[in-house]
Amino acid sequence: MTTRIDRRFAALRAEGRAALVTFVMAGDPDLATSLAIVKALPKAGADVIEIGMPFSDPMADGPAIQAAGLRALHGGQTLRKTLALARAFRETDADTPIVLMGYYNPIYVYGVEAFLRDANAAGVDGLIVVDLPPEEDEELCVPALKAGLNFIRLATPTTDDQRLPAVLANTSGFVYYVSITGVTGAAAADPAKTGAAVARIKRHTHLPVAVGFGVRDATSAAAIAGVADGVVVGSALVEALRASLVDGKAGPKTVDAVANLARTIAAGVRSAAKADQQTGARQ
């Protein structure tokens, strides 16, 4: 079964460029504003949209995304409302892939069968659940694949060749390579090391490899786009949102603040494609 994610990466491969994958937190700073932001992202150049599912104990997230999740939770965001956000987005955009990213606890509480049914109905295409290792695939990964959703797994600098086959066994859509050790937003990615890591992962899989953590601007996005199939940007967008808030609430420039940064980073991703085409570097 071919998904929207599969089709989008195939189309971008034919164009000769990397994907821009953008992350924003559902319900941050409120449901209406987050929906407006998600709707604005494809026009700003996002190829795939990751939507965070707020959780009270986000162990893998840095301060910016932790704060976004707390703002969303304080605003009353729930997993049910996050699915409603995806559904509302899908009413006006039939093509842009949506990936829900977060932790297993809210899904467990919701009920796996009900969640997968409702996620499908809402037009969700894939899941990234950071605290479910391959040993727990029967819990959610396998049911999600059977339901037609991509299950996207994280690989890190500490995922060695012995561990990679287990990580990749039921992964679909793309592989998310975490370019640094630590939490989100903690440091900048090193393009040389990242390129070597992407090449190593590709020796084990035909799936696209998207790189996240440490991409903050057009320059860093262009550098990563030159060595990977996708560039993931999250903390920088979430921080742009935070800086636009007025007394903790959405301001008149909040949506534009996120969209404008996404547009700038998208230009960086596309500039890498142009450079590669000129040099013949990208295959």
C-alpha positions in Angstrom: 0.0 0.0 0.0 1.4 3.4 -1.0 0.8 6.2 1.4 0.9 10.0 1.1 4.3 9.9 2.7 5.6 7.4 0.1 4.2 9.5 -2.7 5.6 12.7 -1.4 9.2 11.4 -1.0 9.0 9.7 -4.4 7.9 13.0 -6.0 10.7 14.9 -4.3 13.2 12.3 -5.3 12.1 12.9 -8.9 12.6 16.6 -8.4 16.1 16.0 -7.1 15.6 17.6 -3.7 15.2 16.9 0.0 11.9 17.2 1.8 11.2 19.9 4.4 9.5 18.3 7.4 8.1 20.8 9.9 7.1 20.1 13.5 4.6 22.2 15.5 2.8 21.3 18.7 -1.0 20.8 18.4 -2.9 23.3 20.5 0.0 25.7 20.9 -0.9 28.3 22.0 -4.5 27.5 21.3 -6.4 25.2 18.9 -7.5 27.8 16.4 -4.0 29.3 16.1 -2.3 26.0 15.8 -4.7 25.0 13.0 -4.0 28.3 11.2 -0.3 27.6 11.5 -0.6 24.0 10.2 -2.7 25.3 7.2 0.0 27.9 6.5 2.9 25.5 6.5 2.4 23.9 3.0 2.2 27.3 1.4 5.4 28.2 3.2 7.2 25.2 1.7 6.6 22.4 4.1 6.5 19.0 2.4 5.5 16.9 5.4 4.0 18.1 8.6 4.7 16.6 12.0 2.1 17.5 14.6 3.1 17.1 18.3 0.7 15.3 20.6 1.1 17.2 23.9 2.2 15.1 26.9 3.0 16.1 30.5 6.3 14.2 30.6 8.1 14.7 27.3 11.5 13.1 28.2 13.1 13.5 24.7 12.2 17.1 24.2 14.2 20.2 24.9 13.0 23.3 26.7 11.3 24.9 23.7 9.1 21.9 22.8 8.5 21.0 26.5 7.1 24.6 26.9 5.0 24.3 23.8 3.4 21.1 25.1 2.7 22.7 28.5 1.1 25.7 26.8 -1.1 23.4 24.8 -2.1 21.3 27.8 -2.9 24.5 29.8 -5.0 25.6 26.9 -7.1 22.4 27.1 -5.5 20.4 24.3 -6.3 16.7 24.2 -5.5 13.9 21.9 -9.1 14.0 20.7 -8.7 17.7 19.8 -5.4 16.9 18.1 -7.2 14.4 15.8 -9.8 17.0 15.2 -7.1 19.5 14.2 -5.7 16.9 11.7 -9.2 16.3 10.3 -9.8 20.1 9.9 -6.5 20.4 8.0 -7.4 17.6 5.8 -10.6 19.3 4.7 -8.6 21.8 2.7 -5.4 19.8 1.9 -5.7 16.3 0.5 -2.0 15.9 -0.4 0.4 17.0 2.4 1.3 14.1 4.6 0.5 14.4 8.4 2.6 12.6 11.0 1.6 12.6 14.6 4.6 12.7 16.9 4.7 12.1 20.7 4.6 9.5 23.4 2.6 6.3 23.9 0.8 7.2 27.2 -1.9 9.4 25.6 -2.5 6.8 22.9 -2.7 4.0 25.5 -5.2 5.9 27.5 -7.3 6.7 24.3 -7.2 3.0 23.3 -5.0 1.7 20.5 -7.8 0.4 18.3 -9.9 3.5 18.7 -6.9 5.8 18.2 -5.9 4.0 14.9 -9.5 4.1 13.7 -9.9 7.8 14.5 -6.4 8.7 13.2 -7.3 7.1 9.9 -10.6 8.9 9.7 -8.9 12.2 10.4 -6.4 11.7 7.5 -3.3 11.0 9.5 -0.6 9.3 7.5 2.1 8.2 10.0 3.2 8.0 13.6 6.4 8.7 15.5 6.1 7.4 19.1 9.5 8.0 20.7 9.2 5.9 23.8 8.2 2.6 22.1 11.3 0.5 21.2 11.2 -2.2 18.6 10.8 -4.8 21.3 7.3 -3.4 21.8 6.2 -3.4 18.2 3.1 -5.6 18.9 1.8 -2.8 21.2 1.3 -0.2 18.5 3.7 -0.4 15.5 2.3 -3.6 14.0 -1.4 -2.6 14.5 -0.6 0.8 12.9 1.0 -0.8 9.9 -2.0 -3.1 9.5 -4.3 -0.1 9.7 -2.4 1.5 6.8 -0.4 4.1 8.8 3.4 4.5 8.4 5.3 3.9 11.6 8.4 6.0 11.6 11.3 5.0 13.8 14.1 7.1 15.2 17.8 6.2 14.7 20.5 8.1 16.6 24.3 8.4 16.6 24.4 5.5 19.1 22.3 3.2 16.9 25.1 0.9 15.7 25.0 -1.7 12.9 24.0 -4.4 15.3 21.0 -2.5 16.5 19.9 -0.9 13.1 18.1 -4.1 11.7 15.8 -4.2 14.7 15.1 -0.5 14.5 14.3 -0.7 10.8 12.4 -4.0 10.8 8.9 -2.5 10.9 9.8 1.1 10.0 8.0 2.6 7.0 7.5 6.0 5.4 11.0 7.3 6.3 13.6 6.9 8.9 14.1 9.9 11.3 17.8 10.3 12.0 18.4 12.2 15.2 21.7 14.0 14.3 22.8 14.7 17.9 22.7 13.0 21.3 20.5 14.7 23.9 17.2 16.5 23.7 15.6 18.5 20.9 17.1 21.9 20.2 20.3 21.2 22.2 23.0 21.7 19.5 23.7 22.2 15.8 24.1 19.2 13.5 27.5 18.5 11.9 26.8 18.0 8.1 29.9 15.8 7.6 29.1 13.4 10.5 25.4 13.5 9.5 26.2 12.6 5.9 28.3 9.6 7.0 25.5 8.4 9.3 22.9 8.8 6.6 25.0 6.7 4.2 25.4 4.0 6.9 21.7 3.8 7.5 21.0 3.6 3.7 23.2 0.5 3.6 20.5 -1.1 5.6 17.3 0.3 4.1 15.8 1.7 0.9 13.6 4.1 2.9 14.3 7.9 2.8 16.3 9.3 5.7 15.2 12.6 7.2 17.5 14.4 9.6 16.3 16.4 12.6 17.6 18.0 15.8 19.9 21.0 15.4 18.4 22.5 12.2 17.6 26.1 12.9 17.9 28.2 9.8 18.3 28.3 6.0 22.0 27.7 6.2 21.9 24.6 8.4 18.9 23.3 6.5 20.8 23.6 3.2 23.8 21.8 4.6 21.6 18.9 5.8 19.5 18.8 2.6 22.8 18.1 0.7 23.3 14.9 2.6 19.8 13.6 3.4 16.4 12.9 1.9 14.7 15.2 4.3 15.3 18.0 6.8 13.2 18.2 10.0 12.8 21.5 11.7 10.9 21.7 15.0 12.5 23.6 17.9 13.2 26.7 15.8 9.6 27.0 14.6 8.3 26.4 18.1 10.7 29.1 19.5 9.5 31.5 16.7 6.0 31.0 17.9 6.9 31.6 21.5 8.7 34.8 20.7 5.5 36.1 19.0 3.2 35.6 21.9 1.7 38.5 23.8 1.2 37.8 27.5 1.3 34.1 26.7 -1.4 34.2 24.1 -1.4 34.3 20.3 -0.4 37.7 19.0 -1.2 39.3 15.6 2.1 38.0 14.2 2.1 34.5 15.6 1.0 32.6 12.5 3.3 34.7 10.2 6.2 34.3 12.6 6.1 30.5 12.1 5.2 30.6 8.4 7.9 33.1 7.6 10.7 31.1 9.3 9.4 27.9 7.5 9.6 29.8 4.2 13.2 30.9 4.9 14.2 27.3 5.8 12.4 25.9 2.7 14.4 28.3 0.5 17.6 26.8 2.1 16.4 23.3 1.4 15.7 24.2 -2.2 19.0 26.0 -2.6 20.8 22.8 -1.8 18.8 21.1 -4.6 19.9 23.7 -7.1 23.5 23.4 -6.0 23.4 19.7 -6.4 21.9 19.9 -9.8 24.7 22.2 -10.9 27.4 19.9 -9.6 25.6 16.6 -10.3 26.1 15.6 -6.7 22.5 14.5 -6.0 21.4 11.2 -7.5 
